[in-house]
Amino acid sequence: MLVIGIESSAHTFGVGIVDNGRMLANEKMMYDVGSRGMIPAKVAETHVKNASTVIKMALDKAGVTMKEIEGVGYTKGPGIGACLQIGQLSAKTIANALGVGIVPVNHAVAHVEITKHESGLKDPIALYVSGGNSQILKMADSPFKHYQILGETFDVGIGNMLDAFAREIRLKPAWGSTVAKLAEKGSYVPMPYTVKGMDFAFTGLLTYASSLAGKKSNEDLCYSIQETSFSMLCEATERALLLTNSDELEVCGGVAQSTRLQEMLRCVCKEHGFQFGAARNEYNADNGGMIAYVAERMLKDDRGEPLGRCDIQQRYRIDKAIVV
C-alpha cells in the first residue's frame, strides 16, 4: 500500500512515502531557529511556503506520482497548533483530491514505532525524549493496546530545556546539538538533580545553570547541564527496566540523536545484559517517514477517519492513542 505521511508538529515539515513498510522517501525542510528559537506564526508561514516543494521532493525521491498514492497520514498532535494545521490541511487536500483514506497519527507513537522497526526490538521500554516531551513508556494491552506512561517530566521536555539554555547563553543555532558540541570541551560543575521514582524535572537545573552564565565557561556549563540531565534520564529509565522485568530498551525522539545519551544508556543496558536499540538520526529527528509508516499500518487495520473528523490536538497524549 503506497502511503504518504506528513509531519508538521514543530520546526520541521516532513514528507515520507512507504510501500508495505518499505521506506521510499523521507524528505524535509526546517525552520531556521537562529538564536531566538521558534516563533509559531513564523514557523507556520515557513511550512506553508515549503509544503508543496517537500511533497514534490518526496514523490520524486520515491519515483511515484501523486495519482499512485493510496492513503494519507498526518500528525494530529502533540505539537504547535499553527504548525499542525498546515500538515492537516495538506493531508486533507491530498486525500480529498485522490479519494483515498486518511488517518491522524500520534507523533509520539510514530517515534516509538519507527525506532522499533529500525532496531528490531519486540517489546522494549521506550525512553522518548524530544523538545516538548520526555517520557518512559511501555506497551499495555488494557483497556486497549497503547503505550503506558511509566514516568515523565514534571515540567518541561529535555529538548526544550536544552534549547532554552542555548538561547540563554546566546548560542547560534539555539539547539541542544550546539550545547552538545561545546560540552565536548567542558568540565563538570555540580548542578541540581531531580528524580522522583521514574519522574524527573528540569526547570531547577535550567534556572541554576542559567544563573552561572558569565561566571563559568560556556563549555563547562554545557557539559554540566547535559551530563546532569542525561544522568537523571538514565536513573529513571534503569528503574523502569528493573521494576517491569524488561530486557529491551530503545531511545527515540529528537534528543535521541545525542551520541552521549546513547552511550550512557548503552552502559546501563550492558551492566544488566539488556538489549539496546536506536534508530538512525534521520528517524530520531522529526520526519514524515515515521508518520507514513504508522499511517500505513492504521489504514490496513481500517483505522481511517472521515475527512470531517480529521482534526488536530495540541496535547494529544500518547496513552490516549490506539496502537496497531
N, C-alpha and C positions, 0 to 999 in steps of 0.2 A: 504494500500500500504506500503510495507516494504522498508524503505529508510534509507540509511546510509549517514551521514554528516561528513565532515572533516573540522576542524578548525586549521589553522596554521599561523595566521596573525602576531604573535609575539612570545612570550616565551612559548606558550602552543601548544602542538599537541594534539588535542582532537578529539574523535570519538563518535558520537551519533547514535543511531538507533531508529527510530519511526515507528509505525504502526497505521495509521489512527489517528494521533495526540497524540497517547499514547506513552510516553517515555519508551522504553525498556532498554536502556543503555546510559550511558553518562560517558565515561572513558577518562582519560587524563594523560599525563606525561609532566613535565615542566622543562625548562632550569633553572639551579641554577644561579641567577644573582650575588650572593655573594655581595661584596661591590663595584663592578666595573660596574654593570649594564649589559645591553645586548650588545654583540658583534655579529652583524648579521651573519657573516660567521660561527661562533661557534654555534649560535642558530640553524642555518640550519643544520649543521652537527649533532647536537643532535636530531633534528627531523628525519633525515634520519635513525639514529640508533634506534629510538623509534617507527617509523611508524608501522611496521608490528606487534610489540608487542601490541601497543594500539588498533590496529584493531582487533587482536585476543581477547584481553580483552573485547572489546565491543561485539563481536559476542558471546563469552562465556556467558557474563552477560545477553544478550538478549535471549540466548538459541536458536539461529538460526545458519544456515550455510551460507557461502558466496553465495552458489548457490541459496539461497532463496531470496536474495536481489533483489528488483525490480526497484530501482532507486538510483542515487548518487547525492549528493550535495557537494560543496566545497566553501570555502571562496575565492571570487575573489579579494576582497580588501574592504576597505583600509588596509594597513599593510606594513610590511617589505618585499621587493621584494624577497629576497633569501628564506625567510620563506614561503611566499605564494606559491612559486614554488613547494615546497615539497608536500604541500597539493594538489595542482593542479595535479601534476604528479601522486600522489597516487590515486586520484579520477578518472582520465582519464584511468589509468591502470585497475582499477576495472570495470569501465563502458565498456571499450573495451573488456575485458575478458568475461564479462557476457552478452554483447549485450543489455544493458539496458540504459534508458535515463539518462542524466546528466544535471545538471543546476548549473551555477555560482551564488553565493549568496552574497549580500552586507552584510558585517559584522555588520554594524550599524543597518540596518533593522532587522537583526536577533536578536540583543539585545533588540530592542524595541518590536518586535512581541512576543518573548518568555515571556517577562515581562507582556504584555497584557494578554497573555494566562494564566500565573500563577496567576495574580491578579484579573482577571475577569473584568477589566476596558474596556469600549467600545470605547471611543474616547478621550483619555487623551492628555494633554500636556505632552511631554516626555522630561525630563532632562537626556540627555545621557552624562555620564561622565566616561571617561576611560583614558588610558595612552596617546594616541595620539589625542583624540577628547574630546571636551566639547561643547555641542550644546543644544539648546532648540528647540524642534520640535513639529510640529502639522500636522496632516493629511490634505492634499489638494487633490481635485479631478481633477483640471485643470492644465496643458493640459493633464495630465494623473494622475492616483492615485499614490501619492508619499508623502514623508514627507518633508514639507516645513521647512526651517531653519528660525526661528524667531530671534534667537540670537546665538552667538558663540564666542569662544575665538579669540582675535585679534592676538595671538602669539602662545602659547604652550598649550597643553591639561593639565588639572589639575593633572592627574595621573603622567605624565612625569615631571611636575613641582615638585610634592612632592617627586618623586623618585630622581630627581636631587638634591633636598635639602638633602635627606637622604645620598646620596653619598658625598655631600659637608661636612657634619659633620661626615662622615665615619661610618654610621650605617651599620649593617650587620644582615639580608639581607637589601639591599638598596631599600626598598619598602615603599610606603605610609602607609602600615599597621604597619610598625615599627615606623614610625613617630607618628601614632595614639596611640600606646602603651605608648610612652614617654609623649605624650600630656596629658594623664590622670593625670599626676603629676605636670603639669605646671601652670603658672600664665600668665596673658596677658601682652604683650609688644606691644605698638602701632606700627602698620605696614601700609604701603601704601595700598590704597584701590581704585581699578579702575573698575568702571562700567559706561558704556555709553549706556543708554537705556536698551536694552536687550543683549548687548555685554559686554565682560569683558576681562581683560588682566592680566597675572600673572607674567611676567618677572620682572617687577619692584618690586613686592613683593618678588620674589625669590632672586633678587640681594640684596635687603635690608636685608632680613633675613640672607643670607649668610655672609654679612658684619659684622654681630653681632656674628658670630661663635667664640667661645672662650671668648667673652665679656659678654654674657648672658648664662645661663644654657641651655643645650640642651632641657630639659623639657619645659622651658619657650618658647624657640624658636619654638619647635614643636607645642605646644599648640597655639601659636600666629599665625603661618603661616596657621595652619589648620582652626582655627576659622575665620580668615580674609577671606581666600579663599572660605570657605563654606558660609559665610555671603554674599559674592559677588554673588554666585550662587543663593542663596535664594532670594536676592533682584530682580535680573533679572528675575527669574522664576515667582515670585509673580506678577511682572509687566506683564509678558506674559499671565498669567492666567486671570488677570483682563481686559486686553485690548482685549482679544479674547472671553471674556464671557464664558470661560471654567470652568467646575466644577469637573474635574478629573485631577489628576497629578500622573505620575509614574516617578520613578528614575531607571535608568538602566545603565549597564556597570560596569567595574571593580571597580571604586570608589564608586559605589552604595552599595558595601559591608560595607561601613562605617556606624556603628551604630549611630555615631554622626551626620552625614549628614542626615540620615533618620529621626533622632529625630528633627532636625531643620526644615526639610521640613514638617513633620507632624504638627509642631506648626503653620506653615504658613497655612496649609490646615484647621486645627481646627479653626483658627481665622476667616476664611471666610466660613466655612461649606462645604469645598470641600472634595471629596474622594481622598484618597492616596493609592498608590499601589507600591509594590516592589516584585521582585522575590526572591526565596531562593538564598543564596550566590552561590550555585552550578551553577546557571544560570546567576548570575551577572558577575562572572569571565568568561573569555573566555572559551568556551566549544563547543564540536561538536554537542551536543543535539539541540542547537538553530539553527544550520545550517541545521540539518536533518529536524527539524520542518518546517522551511520556505521552504526548498527544496521540501518536500512532497507536500505542497500547490502549489508551482510553477509547479511541474511536473503534478499534477492533472489538472492544468489550461493550460496545453500544452505549457509551457514556456521553455521546454528543448532546449538545443543547440547542434548542431553537434560538434563532438569532435574537429574539426579544428578551431572552433570559441570559444572554452573554454579557454580563456586567463586569465591573472591576470591584475589588475590595482591598483597600489600602492595608488593612490589618487582618489579612487572611491567614489565620493561624494554621500551622502545618498539621496540628492534631485534629483539625476540622475537615481535612481533605481525605477523601477515599483514595486508597492506593490500589491499583490493579496490576 
